[in-house]
């Protein structure tokens, strides 16, 4: 089992590196309305949530902040 990290506010490149190192996959499912509290193109939501335990190879579904 793998502990899901907190990916919020991470860039997509950092997210990819982090999840690859943990043997997890990811899918970008959506871009939300621009949120100025998050950097552009960063993760604003994830499923499963940080702190959950998942099996190796599990997909983490991401919602990204648009660039503008």
N, C-alpha and C positions, 0 to 999 in steps of 0.2 A: 504494500500500500504506500501511496505517495501523498504527502501533505501538500495541499494546494496553496501556493504562495499568494500574497496580496499583490496583484498586478496593477491596481489602480494608480493612475498618473504615470505609468511606465510608457515609454515609447514602444512602438510596434517592434522595432529591432531588438530592444532590451527584453521585451516579452518573449520574442521568439528564442533568443539565447537562453533565457531562464527556463522556459518550458522544455526546450530540447535537452538541456542538461539534466532535467528531471524525468526524461523519457515520457513526456506528455505532448500531445498534439493540440492545435488550436484551430478554431474557425472564427473568422470575423463575420458576425451575423448582421451587423447594422452599424450605422452612424447615427448618432442622436442629434438633437439640436445643439448648436455650439454652446458650450458651457465655459465661461471665462475663468472658472476656478480650476480648470484642467488645462494642461498644455495641448496645443493642436496635435491631432493624430495620436493622442494617448488613450489608454484604456480608461473608460469611465464606469464600466460594469462588467462583471464576469459571472459565469455559471459553469460549474459549481463555485460557491463562495470561498474566499480565503479561509483556511483552517479546516476545510473538509478533507477527508481522506478518500482517495480514488485509486483505482487499479492502474498499473503501468499502461501507457498507451492511450489513456482516456483523453477525449477531446474536451478542451476548455473553450466555451463559447464566449466571445468578446464583443462588447459594444465600444466603438471608438468615438472620440470627440472629433468632429470635422475640423478641417484646417481653417475655416472661417465661419 
